[in-house]
Amino acid sequence: MQIIASLTVGILAWDLKDRATAAQRYREALDLAATHAPFNGPPFSCTNLERWIATDVQATRENLAMLAWNDEMNASIIAADGSSAGNTKRGEITVRNTRVEGNGTVNIQDSVSVATDACKNCGKRGLGLRRCSQCTAVKCEIRLSF
């Protein structure tokens, strides 16, 4: 039930155009699903309720991968532009964006929010990267200094 609840909250956040929260809730749902082996394989290997949940988990994996890929593409547009905006989560960037709503309507927007963080050192994007408490930069690995 927690998995489906996280997926539902993620979908609700997506409908509210909050990409960062949607990505975070998708990640939470996938982390919970990873603790139950049947949800890690193909949905056809499950039966009844488990098959329904496994199908939703697979769709969530695909949605999160697409969301991260879109952030990579938008980040590359920003890098080519020479701007540094959008390097942090919830950054709003000016990029033409096509959004397909749940009811099938297509909206074209002039800006999009970034849902993943970018490492200051290598530029790798992802969810849950750590932020340095001293300099507030997002990095893949935070080195502790004593």
Order of alpha helices (4+ residues) and beta strands (2+ residues): alpha-alpha-alpha-beta-beta-beta-beta-beta-beta-beta-beta
